[in-house]
Amino acid sequence: MPKYDIEVVLEFCANAWPTEEGVMDKRSKVRGQWIPYDTDAINQFLGNPLILEEEQQCEYTTRRGQTTGFDEEAIG
């Protein structure tokens, strides 16, 4: 069951890398349009907006910040 277009996914991933060292604006250019993929954009797309309090981080960001136990290959 194709639920996604592999060409769009590949283009998104190819363009989701920072353009400048240290700059991560969480958006990617796909077919000429800038697509945000920050926490708010993803949650809005999924129909379940995540509301965080000031200075609160989502679970992914918290886990990503761990120095041990984060398997980057598993999410890549």
N, CA, C and O atoms as a Maestro MAE file, in Angstrom:
{
 s_m_m2io_version
 :::
 2.0.0
}

f_m_ct {
 s_m_title
 :::
 protein
 m_atom[304] {
  # First column is atom index #
  i_m_mmod_type
  r_m_x_coord
  r_m_y_coord
  r_m_z_coord
  i_m_residue_number
  s_m_chain_name
  s_m_pdb_residue_name
  s_m_pdb_atom_name
  i_m_atomic_number
  :::
  1 25 0.834 -1.179 0.000 1 A "MET " " N  " 7
  2 3 0.000 0.000 0.000 1 A "MET " " CA " 6
  3 2 0.877 1.241 0.000 1 A "MET " " C  " 6
  4 15 1.434 1.599 1.038 1 A "MET " " O  " 8
  5 25 1.009 1.889 -1.118 2 A "PRO " " N  " 7
  6 3 1.827 3.115 -1.141 2 A "PRO " " CA " 6
  7 2 1.105 4.264 -0.447 2 A "PRO " " C  " 6
  8 15 0.054 4.717 -0.900 2 A "PRO " " O  " 8
  9 25 1.682 4.726 0.655 3 A "LYS " " N  " 7
  10 3 1.105 5.855 1.384 3 A "LYS " " CA " 6
  11 2 1.959 7.089 1.238 3 A "LYS " " C  " 6
  12 15 1.610 8.155 1.743 3 A "LYS " " O  " 8
  13 25 3.071 6.955 0.552 4 A "TYR " " N  " 7
  14 3 3.975 8.078 0.378 4 A "TYR " " CA " 6
  15 2 4.659 7.949 -0.965 4 A "TYR " " C  " 6
  16 15 4.726 6.866 -1.547 4 A "TYR " " O  " 8
  17 25 5.153 9.045 -1.437 5 A "ASP " " N  " 7
  18 3 5.886 9.078 -2.697 5 A "ASP " " CA " 6
  19 2 7.376 9.058 -2.353 5 A "ASP " " C  " 6
  20 15 7.899 10.030 -1.808 5 A "ASP " " O  " 8
  21 25 8.048 7.977 -2.664 6 A "ILE " " N  " 7
  22 3 9.447 7.815 -2.288 6 A "ILE " " CA " 6
  23 2 10.322 8.937 -2.849 6 A "ILE " " C  " 6
  24 15 11.296 9.330 -2.207 6 A "ILE " " O  " 8
  25 25 10.000 9.453 -4.014 7 A "GLU " " N  " 7
  26 3 10.783 10.552 -4.583 7 A "GLU " " CA " 6
  27 2 10.670 11.814 -3.730 7 A "GLU " " C  " 6
  28 15 11.658 12.524 -3.544 7 A "GLU " " O  " 8
  29 25 9.480 12.097 -3.212 8 A "VAL " " N  " 7
  30 3 9.286 13.263 -2.350 8 A "VAL " " CA " 6
  31 2 10.037 13.059 -1.037 8 A "VAL " " C  " 6
  32 15 10.677 13.983 -0.535 8 A "VAL " " O  " 8
  33 25 9.960 11.853 -0.484 9 A "VAL " " N  " 7
  34 3 10.666 11.555 0.766 9 A "VAL " " CA " 6
  35 2 12.168 11.732 0.580 9 A "VAL " " C  " 6
  36 15 12.823 12.344 1.423 9 A "VAL " " O  " 8
  37 25 12.715 11.211 -0.497 10 A "LEU " " N  " 7
  38 3 14.146 11.337 -0.751 10 A "LEU " " CA " 6
  39 2 14.555 12.795 -0.945 10 A "LEU " " C  " 6
  40 15 15.600 13.216 -0.449 10 A "LEU " " O  " 8
  41 25 13.741 13.564 -1.660 11 A "GLU " " N  " 7
  42 3 14.040 14.975 -1.860 11 A "GLU " " CA " 6
  43 2 13.991 15.726 -0.525 11 A "GLU " " C  " 6
  44 15 14.843 16.571 -0.248 11 A "GLU " " O  " 8
  45 25 12.993 15.411 0.290 12 A "PHE " " N  " 7
  46 3 12.892 16.042 1.612 12 A "PHE " " CA " 6
  47 2 14.141 15.756 2.431 12 A "PHE " " C  " 6
  48 15 14.748 16.671 2.987 12 A "PHE " " O  " 8
  49 25 14.522 14.493 2.503 13 A "CYS " " N  " 7
  50 3 15.697 14.104 3.307 13 A "CYS " " CA " 6
  51 2 16.978 14.719 2.768 13 A "CYS " " C  " 6
  52 15 17.835 15.149 3.540 13 A "CYS " " O  " 8
  53 25 17.113 14.764 1.461 14 A "ALA " " N  " 7
  54 3 18.322 15.319 0.853 14 A "ALA " " CA " 6
  55 2 18.477 16.797 1.162 14 A "ALA " " C  " 6
  56 15 19.599 17.293 1.266 14 A "ALA " " O  " 8
  57 25 17.369 17.506 1.311 15 A "ASN " " N  " 7
  58 3 17.413 18.942 1.552 15 A "ASN " " CA " 6
  59 2 17.221 19.328 3.011 15 A "ASN " " C  " 6
  60 15 17.162 20.516 3.329 15 A "ASN " " O  " 8
  61 25 17.124 18.358 3.896 16 A "ALA " " N  " 7
  62 3 16.869 18.645 5.312 16 A "ALA " " CA " 6
  63 2 18.143 18.874 6.101 16 A "ALA " " C  " 6
  64 15 18.089 19.015 7.322 16 A "ALA " " O  " 8
  65 25 19.267 18.913 5.446 17 A "TRP " " N  " 7
  66 3 20.539 19.134 6.134 17 A "TRP " " CA " 6
  67 2 20.799 20.616 6.281 17 A "TRP " " C  " 6
  68 15 20.382 21.403 5.432 17 A "TRP " " O  " 8
  69 25 21.483 21.013 7.343 18 A "PRO " " N  " 7
  70 3 21.782 22.433 7.553 18 A "PRO " " CA " 6
  71 2 22.585 23.008 6.385 18 A "PRO " " C  " 6
  72 15 23.471 22.348 5.843 18 A "PRO " " O  " 8
  73 25 22.269 24.228 6.012 19 A "THR " " N  " 7
  74 3 22.994 24.876 4.928 19 A "THR " " CA " 6
  75 2 24.242 25.567 5.436 19 A "THR " " C  " 6
  76 15 25.174 25.820 4.673 19 A "THR " " O  " 8
  77 25 24.262 25.872 6.727 20 A "GLU " " N  " 7
  78 3 25.421 26.490 7.362 20 A "GLU " " CA " 6
  79 2 25.743 25.710 8.624 20 A "GLU " " C  " 6
  80 15 24.844 25.212 9.302 20 A "GLU " " O  " 8
  81 25 27.005 25.607 8.931 21 A "GLU " " N  " 7
  82 3 27.392 24.883 10.129 21 A "GLU " " CA " 6
  83 2 26.777 25.523 11.365 21 A "GLU " " C  " 6
  84 15 26.878 26.734 11.565 21 A "GLU " " O  " 8
  85 25 26.145 24.708 12.185 22 A "GLY " " N  " 7
  86 3 25.543 25.193 13.419 22 A "GLY " " CA " 6
  87 2 24.145 25.762 13.256 22 A "GLY " " C  " 6
  88 15 23.520 26.132 14.250 22 A "GLY " " O  " 8
  89 25 23.632 25.843 12.033 23 A "VAL " " N  " 7
  90 3 22.295 26.389 11.801 23 A "VAL " " CA " 6
  91 2 21.351 25.243 11.441 23 A "VAL " " C  " 6
  92 15 21.549 24.545 10.447 23 A "VAL " " O  " 8
  93 25 20.335 25.068 12.261 24 A "MET " " N  " 7
  94 3 19.343 24.031 11.992 24 A "MET " " CA " 6
  95 2 17.971 24.652 12.114 24 A "MET " " C  " 6
  96 15 17.426 24.761 13.212 24 A "MET " " O  " 8
  97 25 17.407 25.063 10.980 25 A "ASP " " N  " 7
  98 3 16.134 25.773 11.012 25 A "ASP " " CA " 6
  99 2 14.931 24.848 10.854 25 A "ASP " " C  " 6
  100 15 13.798 25.326 10.802 25 A "ASP " " O  " 8
  101 25 15.148 23.555 10.777 26 A "LYS " " N  " 7
  102 3 14.092 22.546 10.710 26 A "LYS " " CA " 6
  103 2 13.090 22.822 9.592 26 A "LYS " " C  " 6
  104 15 11.883 22.909 9.819 26 A "LYS " " O  " 8
  105 25 13.615 22.953 8.399 27 A "ARG " " N  " 7
  106 3 12.762 23.050 7.214 27 A "ARG " " CA " 6
  107 2 13.547 22.483 6.043 27 A "ARG " " C  " 6
  108 15 14.777 22.446 6.054 27 A "ARG " " O  " 8
  109 25 12.818 22.048 5.049 28 A "SER " " N  " 7
  110 3 13.432 21.433 3.888 28 A "SER " " CA " 6
  111 2 12.711 21.929 2.641 28 A "SER " " C  " 6
  112 15 11.506 22.180 2.676 28 A "SER " " O  " 8
  113 25 13.436 22.069 1.549 29 A "LYS " " N  " 7
  114 3 12.823 22.532 0.306 29 A "LYS " " CA " 6
  115 2 12.457 21.320 -0.540 29 A "LYS " " C  " 6
  116 15 13.313 20.510 -0.898 29 A "LYS " " O  " 8
  117 25 11.167 21.212 -0.855 30 A "VAL " " N  " 7
  118 3 10.653 20.103 -1.649 30 A "VAL " " CA " 6
  119 2 9.824 20.674 -2.783 30 A "VAL " " C  " 6
  120 15 8.841 21.382 -2.562 30 A "VAL " " O  " 8
  121 25 10.233 20.357 -3.989 31 A "ARG " " N  " 7
  122 3 9.527 20.822 -5.185 31 A "ARG " " CA " 6
  123 2 9.258 22.318 -5.153 31 A "ARG " " C  " 6
  124 15 8.174 22.783 -5.505 31 A "ARG " " O  " 8
  125 25 10.285 23.067 -4.717 32 A "GLY " " N  " 7
  126 3 10.226 24.521 -4.724 32 A "GLY " " CA " 6
  127 2 9.523 25.145 -3.530 32 A "GLY " " C  " 6
  128 15 9.423 26.370 -3.462 32 A "GLY " " O  " 8
  129 25 9.034 24.352 -2.589 33 A "GLN " " N  " 7
  130 3 8.328 24.877 -1.423 33 A "GLN " " CA " 6
  131 2 9.113 24.547 -0.156 33 A "GLN " " C  " 6
  132 15 9.640 23.442 -0.030 33 A "GLN " " O  " 8
  133 25 9.199 25.490 0.783 34 A "TRP " " N  " 7
  134 3 9.834 25.228 2.059 34 A "TRP " " CA " 6
  135 2 8.832 24.510 2.953 34 A "TRP " " C  " 6
  136 15 7.719 24.990 3.168 34 A "TRP " " O  " 8
  137 25 9.235 23.366 3.467 35 A "ILE " " N  " 7
  138 3 8.384 22.547 4.324 35 A "ILE " " CA " 6
  139 2 8.985 22.520 5.730 35 A "ILE " " C  " 6
  140 15 10.093 22.016 5.914 35 A "ILE " " O  " 8
  141 25 8.267 23.059 6.729 36 A "PRO " " N  " 7
  142 3 8.794 23.016 8.095 36 A "PRO " " CA " 6
  143 2 8.619 21.616 8.679 36 A "PRO " " C  " 6
  144 15 7.649 20.922 8.376 36 A "PRO " " O  " 8
  145 25 9.562 21.216 9.511 37 A "TYR " " N  " 7
  146 3 9.408 19.947 10.215 37 A "TYR " " CA " 6
  147 2 9.800 20.078 11.683 37 A "TYR " " C  " 6
  148 15 10.379 19.171 12.282 37 A "TYR " " O  " 8
  149 25 9.463 21.238 12.238 38 A "ASP " " N  " 7
  150 3 9.670 21.423 13.665 38 A "ASP " " CA " 6
  151 2 8.539 20.722 14.421 38 A "ASP " " C  " 6
  152 15 7.616 20.191 13.805 38 A "ASP " " O  " 8
  153 25 8.610 20.721 15.734 39 A "THR " " N  " 7
  154 3 7.624 20.021 16.557 39 A "THR " " CA " 6
  155 2 6.206 20.477 16.259 39 A "THR " " C  " 6
  156 15 5.308 19.648 16.109 39 A "THR " " O  " 8
  157 25 5.994 21.780 16.173 40 A "ASP " " N  " 7
  158 3 4.648 22.302 15.924 40 A "ASP " " CA " 6
  159 2 4.104 21.856 14.571 40 A "ASP " " C  " 6
  160 15 2.942 21.462 14.468 40 A "ASP " " O  " 8
  161 25 4.940 21.915 13.529 41 A "ALA " " N  " 7
  162 3 4.496 21.541 12.184 41 A "ALA " " CA " 6
  163 2 4.125 20.064 12.111 41 A "ALA " " C  " 6
  164 15 3.107 19.705 11.519 41 A "ALA " " O  " 8
  165 25 4.939 19.220 12.705 42 A "ILE " " N  " 7
  166 3 4.661 17.777 12.664 42 A "ILE " " CA " 6
  167 2 3.399 17.453 13.449 42 A "ILE " " C  " 6
  168 15 2.560 16.685 12.979 42 A "ILE " " O  " 8
  169 25 3.253 18.021 14.626 43 A "ASN " " N  " 7
  170 3 2.061 17.749 15.420 43 A "ASN " " CA " 6
  171 2 0.799 18.284 14.763 43 A "ASN " " C  " 6
  172 15 -0.255 17.655 14.850 43 A "ASN " " O  " 8
  173 25 0.888 19.427 14.111 44 A "GLN " " N  " 7
  174 3 -0.272 19.963 13.396 44 A "GLN " " CA " 6
  175 2 -0.629 19.036 12.239 44 A "GLN " " C  " 6
  176 15 -1.806 18.756 12.010 44 A "GLN " " O  " 8
  177 25 0.371 18.561 11.512 45 A "PHE " " N  " 7
  178 3 0.136 17.643 10.400 45 A "PHE " " CA " 6
  179 2 -0.542 16.366 10.888 45 A "PHE " " C  " 6
  180 15 -1.429 15.838 10.218 45 A "PHE " " O  " 8
  181 25 -0.131 15.874 12.039 46 A "LEU " " N  " 7
  182 3 -0.698 14.641 12.591 46 A "LEU " " CA " 6
  183 2 -2.042 14.850 13.277 46 A "LEU " " C  " 6
  184 15 -2.688 13.887 13.688 46 A "LEU " " O  " 8
  185 25 -2.462 16.107 13.400 47 A "GLY " " N  " 7
  186 3 -3.750 16.395 14.012 47 A "GLY " " CA " 6
  187 2 -3.736 16.291 15.526 47 A "GLY " " C  " 6
  188 15 -4.789 16.182 16.153 47 A "GLY " " O  " 8
  189 25 -2.562 16.324 16.110 48 A "ASN " " N  " 7
  190 3 -2.444 16.208 17.558 48 A "ASN " " CA " 6
  191 2 -1.405 17.203 18.045 48 A "ASN " " C  " 6
  192 15 -0.303 16.813 18.430 48 A "ASN " " O  " 8
  193 25 -1.749 18.488 18.029 49 A "PRO " " N  " 7
  194 3 -0.744 19.484 18.395 49 A "PRO " " CA " 6
  195 2 -0.207 19.276 19.805 49 A "PRO " " C  " 6
  196 15 -0.971 19.107 20.756 49 A "PRO " " O  " 8
  197 25 1.090 19.290 19.923 50 A "LEU " " N  " 7
  198 3 1.768 19.169 21.203 50 A "LEU " " CA " 6
  199 2 1.954 20.563 21.774 50 A "LEU " " C  " 6
  200 15 2.539 21.435 21.132 50 A "LEU " " O  " 8
  201 25 1.460 20.763 22.965 51 A "ILE " " N  " 7
  202 3 1.593 22.063 23.608 51 A "ILE " " CA " 6
  203 2 2.605 21.916 24.732 51 A "ILE " " C  " 6
  204 15 2.380 21.194 25.703 51 A "ILE " " O  " 8
  205 25 3.716 22.609 24.582 52 A "LEU " " N  " 7
  206 3 4.774 22.562 25.581 52 A "LEU " " CA " 6
  207 2 4.796 23.851 26.370 52 A "LEU " " C  " 6
  208 15 4.545 24.932 25.837 52 A "LEU " " O  " 8
  209 25 5.099 23.720 27.646 53 A "GLU " " N  " 7
  210 3 5.262 24.904 28.471 53 A "GLU " " CA " 6
  211 2 6.615 25.524 28.153 53 A "GLU " " C  " 6
  212 15 7.475 24.879 27.554 53 A "GLU " " O  " 8
  213 25 6.801 26.774 28.554 54 A "GLU " " N  " 7
  214 3 8.051 27.469 28.289 54 A "GLU " " CA " 6
  215 2 9.224 26.655 28.833 54 A "GLU " " C  " 6
  216 15 9.180 26.162 29.960 54 A "GLU " " O  " 8
  217 25 10.259 26.522 28.032 55 A "GLU " " N  " 7
  218 3 11.476 25.781 28.374 55 A "GLU " " CA " 6
  219 2 11.284 24.265 28.423 55 A "GLU " " C  " 6
  220 15 12.249 23.546 28.682 55 A "GLU " " O  " 8
  221 25 10.081 23.756 28.186 56 A "GLN " " N  " 7
  222 3 9.846 22.318 28.173 56 A "GLN " " CA " 6
  223 2 10.232 21.764 26.799 56 A "GLN " " C  " 6
  224 15 10.011 22.418 25.780 56 A "GLN " " O  " 8
  225 25 10.805 20.564 26.773 57 A "GLN " " N  " 7
  226 3 11.201 19.946 25.521 57 A "GLN " " CA " 6
  227 2 10.346 18.707 25.264 57 A "GLN " " C  " 6
  228 15 9.864 18.066 26.198 57 A "GLN " " O  " 8
  229 25 10.166 18.379 23.982 58 A "CYS " " N  " 7
  230 3 9.449 17.159 23.640 58 A "CYS " " CA " 6
  231 2 10.328 15.952 23.984 58 A "CYS " " C  " 6
  232 15 11.528 16.092 24.222 58 A "CYS " " O  " 8
  233 25 9.722 14.788 24.006 59 A "GLU " " N  " 7
  234 3 10.453 13.572 24.382 59 A "GLU " " CA " 6
  235 2 11.627 13.306 23.445 59 A "GLU " " C  " 6
  236 15 12.702 12.911 23.898 59 A "GLU " " O  " 8
  237 25 11.431 13.519 22.131 60 A "TYR " " N  " 7
  238 3 12.524 13.285 21.178 60 A "TYR " " CA " 6
  239 2 13.725 14.170 21.500 60 A "TYR " " C  " 6
  240 15 14.857 13.687 21.548 60 A "TYR " " O  " 8
  241 25 13.486 15.455 21.721 61 A "THR " " N  " 7
  242 3 14.578 16.380 22.015 61 A "THR " " CA " 6
  243 2 15.281 15.985 23.308 61 A "THR " " C  " 6
  244 15 16.506 16.047 23.406 61 A "THR " " O  " 8
  245 25 14.499 15.582 24.288 62 A "THR " " N  " 7
  246 3 15.082 15.147 25.553 62 A "THR " " CA " 6
  247 2 15.977 13.932 25.337 62 A "THR " " C  " 6
  248 15 17.110 13.892 25.816 62 A "THR " " O  " 8
  249 25 15.459 12.945 24.613 63 A "ARG " " N  " 7
  250 3 16.252 11.734 24.359 63 A "ARG " " CA " 6
  251 2 17.466 12.052 23.501 63 A "ARG " " C  " 6
  252 15 18.536 11.481 23.714 63 A "ARG " " O  " 8
  253 25 17.323 12.938 22.549 64 A "ARG " " N  " 7
  254 3 18.427 13.300 21.653 64 A "ARG " " CA " 6
  255 2 19.558 13.950 22.436 64 A "ARG " " C  " 6
  256 15 20.728 13.824 22.072 64 A "ARG " " O  " 8
  257 25 19.209 14.637 23.503 65 A "GLY " " N  " 7
  258 3 20.206 15.304 24.311 65 A "GLY " " CA " 6
  259 2 20.949 14.391 25.277 65 A "GLY " " C  " 6
  260 15 21.913 14.813 25.915 65 A "GLY " " O  " 8
  261 25 20.506 13.145 25.388 66 A "GLN " " N  " 7
  262 3 21.177 12.212 26.278 66 A "GLN " " CA " 6
  263 2 22.553 11.871 25.722 66 A "GLN " " C  " 6
  264 15 22.747 11.785 24.509 66 A "GLN " " O  " 8
  265 25 23.481 11.684 26.611 67 A "THR " " N  " 7
  266 3 24.833 11.350 26.159 67 A "THR " " CA " 6
  267 2 25.006 9.860 25.949 67 A "THR " " C  " 6
  268 15 25.935 9.442 25.259 67 A "THR " " O  " 8
  269 25 24.133 9.046 26.528 68 A "THR " " N  " 7
  270 3 24.205 7.599 26.324 68 A "THR " " CA " 6
  271 2 22.816 7.070 26.009 68 A "THR " " C  " 6
  272 15 21.811 7.675 26.385 68 A "THR " " O  " 8
  273 25 22.765 5.959 25.332 69 A "GLY " " N  " 7
  274 3 21.498 5.301 25.065 69 A "GLY " " CA " 6
  275 2 20.737 5.824 23.867 69 A "GLY " " C  " 6
  276 15 19.617 5.375 23.624 69 A "GLY " " O  " 8
  277 25 21.288 6.745 23.114 70 A "PHE " " N  " 7
  278 3 20.599 7.259 21.923 70 A "PHE " " CA " 6
  279 2 21.203 6.616 20.691 70 A "PHE " " C  " 6
  280 15 22.385 6.804 20.403 70 A "PHE " " O  " 8
  281 25 20.414 5.875 19.977 71 A "ASP " " N  " 7
  282 3 20.893 5.146 18.809 71 A "ASP " " CA " 6
  283 2 20.482 5.913 17.549 71 A "ASP " " C  " 6
  284 15 19.377 5.737 17.036 71 A "ASP " " O  " 8
  285 25 21.376 6.756 17.065 72 A "GLU " " N  " 7
  286 3 21.083 7.586 15.897 72 A "GLU " " CA " 6
  287 2 20.813 6.746 14.653 72 A "GLU " " C  " 6
  288 15 20.001 7.135 13.813 72 A "GLU " " O  " 8
  289 25 21.473 5.613 14.523 73 A "GLU " " N  " 7
  290 3 21.241 4.731 13.376 73 A "GLU " " CA " 6
  291 2 19.823 4.186 13.362 73 A "GLU " " C  " 6
  292 15 19.258 3.957 12.293 73 A "GLU " " O  " 8
  293 25 19.237 3.974 14.543 74 A "ALA " " N  " 7
  294 3 17.900 3.408 14.622 74 A "ALA " " CA " 6
  295 2 16.828 4.359 14.101 74 A "ALA " " C  " 6
  296 15 15.764 3.915 13.671 74 A "ALA " " O  " 8
  297 25 17.097 5.665 14.135 75 A "ILE " " N  " 7
  298 3 16.089 6.626 13.660 75 A "ILE " " CA " 6
  299 2 16.400 7.164 12.284 75 A "ILE " " C  " 6
  300 15 15.592 7.903 11.723 75 A "ILE " " O  " 8
  301 25 17.548 6.819 11.720 76 A "GLY " " N  " 7
  302 3 17.975 7.367 10.433 76 A "GLY " " CA " 6
  303 2 17.416 6.721 9.249 76 A "GLY " " C  " 6
  304 15 17.724 7.120 8.126 76 A "GLY " " O  " 8
  :::
 }
 m_bond[303] {
  # First column is bond index #
  i_m_from
  i_m_to
  i_m_order
  :::
  1 1 2 1
  2 2 3 1
  3 3 4 2
  4 3 5 1
  5 5 6 1
  6 6 7 1
  7 7 8 2
  8 7 9 1
  9 9 10 1
  10 10 11 1
  11 11 12 2
  12 11 13 1
  13 13 14 1
  14 14 15 1
  15 15 16 2
  16 15 17 1
  17 17 18 1
  18 18 19 1
  19 19 20 2
  20 19 21 1
  21 21 22 1
  22 22 23 1
  23 23 24 2
  24 23 25 1
  25 25 26 1
  26 26 27 1
  27 27 28 2
  28 27 29 1
  29 29 30 1
  30 30 31 1
  31 31 32 2
  32 31 33 1
  33 33 34 1
  34 34 35 1
  35 35 36 2
  36 35 37 1
  37 37 38 1
  38 38 39 1
  39 39 40 2
  40 39 41 1
  41 41 42 1
  42 42 43 1
  43 43 44 2
  44 43 45 1
  45 45 46 1
  46 46 47 1
  47 47 48 2
  48 47 49 1
  49 49 50 1
  50 50 51 1
  51 51 52 2
  52 51 53 1
  53 53 54 1
  54 54 55 1
  55 55 56 2
  56 55 57 1
  57 57 58 1
  58 58 59 1
  59 59 60 2
  60 59 61 1
  61 61 62 1
  62 62 63 1
  63 63 64 2
  64 63 65 1
  65 65 66 1
  66 66 67 1
  67 67 68 2
  68 67 69 1
  69 69 70 1
  70 70 71 1
  71 71 72 2
  72 71 73 1
  73 73 74 1
  74 74 75 1
  75 75 76 2
  76 75 77 1
  77 77 78 1
  78 78 79 1
  79 79 80 2
  80 79 81 1
  81 81 82 1
  82 82 83 1
  83 83 84 2
  84 83 85 1
  85 85 86 1
  86 86 87 1
  87 87 88 2
  88 87 89 1
  89 89 90 1
  90 90 91 1
  91 91 92 2
  92 91 93 1
  93 93 94 1
  94 94 95 1
  95 95 96 2
  96 95 97 1
  97 97 98 1
  98 98 99 1
  99 99 100 2
  100 99 101 1
  101 101 102 1
  102 102 103 1
  103 103 104 2
  104 103 105 1
  105 105 106 1
  106 106 107 1
  107 107 108 2
  108 107 109 1
  109 109 110 1
  110 110 111 1
  111 111 112 2
  112 111 113 1
  113 113 114 1
  114 114 115 1
  115 115 116 2
  116 115 117 1
  117 117 118 1
  118 118 119 1
  119 119 120 2
  120 119 121 1
  121 121 122 1
  122 122 123 1
  123 123 124 2
  124 123 125 1
  125 125 126 1
  126 126 127 1
  127 127 128 2
  128 127 129 1
  129 129 130 1
  130 130 131 1
  131 131 132 2
  132 131 133 1
  133 133 134 1
  134 134 135 1
  135 135 136 2
  136 135 137 1
  137 137 138 1
  138 138 139 1
  139 139 140 2
  140 139 141 1
  141 141 142 1
  142 142 143 1
  143 143 144 2
  144 143 145 1
  145 145 146 1
  146 146 147 1
  147 147 148 2
  148 147 149 1
  149 149 150 1
  150 150 151 1
  151 151 152 2
  152 151 153 1
  153 153 154 1
  154 154 155 1
  155 155 156 2
  156 155 157 1
  157 157 158 1
  158 158 159 1
  159 159 160 2
  160 159 161 1
  161 161 162 1
  162 162 163 1
  163 163 164 2
  164 163 165 1
  165 165 166 1
  166 166 167 1
  167 167 168 2
  168 167 169 1
  169 169 170 1
  170 170 171 1
  171 171 172 2
  172 171 173 1
  173 173 174 1
  174 174 175 1
  175 175 176 2
  176 175 177 1
  177 177 178 1
  178 178 179 1
  179 179 180 2
  180 179 181 1
  181 181 182 1
  182 182 183 1
  183 183 184 2
  184 183 185 1
  185 185 186 1
  186 186 187 1
  187 187 188 2
  188 187 189 1
  189 189 190 1
  190 190 191 1
  191 191 192 2
  192 191 193 1
  193 193 194 1
  194 194 195 1
  195 195 196 2
  196 195 197 1
  197 197 198 1
  198 198 199 1
  199 199 200 2
  200 199 201 1
  201 201 202 1
  202 202 203 1
  203 203 204 2
  204 203 205 1
  205 205 206 1
  206 206 207 1
  207 207 208 2
  208 207 209 1
  209 209 210 1
  210 210 211 1
  211 211 212 2
  212 211 213 1
  213 213 214 1
  214 214 215 1
  215 215 216 2
  216 215 217 1
  217 217 218 1
  218 218 219 1
  219 219 220 2
  220 219 221 1
  221 221 222 1
  222 222 223 1
  223 223 224 2
  224 223 225 1
  225 225 226 1
  226 226 227 1
  227 227 228 2
  228 227 229 1
  229 229 230 1
  230 230 231 1
  231 231 232 2
  232 231 233 1
  233 233 234 1
  234 234 235 1
  235 235 236 2
  236 235 237 1
  237 237 238 1
  238 238 239 1
  239 239 240 2
  240 239 241 1
  241 241 242 1
  242 242 243 1
  243 243 244 2
  244 243 245 1
  245 245 246 1
  246 246 247 1
  247 247 248 2
  248 247 249 1
  249 249 250 1
  250 250 251 1
  251 251 252 2
  252 251 253 1
  253 253 254 1
  254 254 255 1
  255 255 256 2
  256 255 257 1
  257 257 258 1
  258 258 259 1
  259 259 260 2
  260 259 261 1
  261 261 262 1
  262 262 263 1
  263 263 264 2
  264 263 265 1
  265 265 266 1
  266 266 267 1
  267 267 268 2
  268 267 269 1
  269 269 270 1
  270 270 271 1
  271 271 272 2
  272 271 273 1
  273 273 274 1
  274 274 275 1
  275 275 276 2
  276 275 277 1
  277 277 278 1
  278 278 279 1
  279 279 280 2
  280 279 281 1
  281 281 282 1
  282 282 283 1
  283 283 284 2
  284 283 285 1
  285 285 286 1
  286 286 287 1
  287 287 288 2
  288 287 289 1
  289 289 290 1
  290 290 291 1
  291 291 292 2
  292 291 293 1
  293 293 294 1
  294 294 295 1
  295 295 296 2
  296 295 297 1
  297 297 298 1
  298 298 299 1
  299 299 300 2
  300 299 301 1
  301 301 302 1
  302 302 303 1
  303 303 304 2
  :::
 }
}
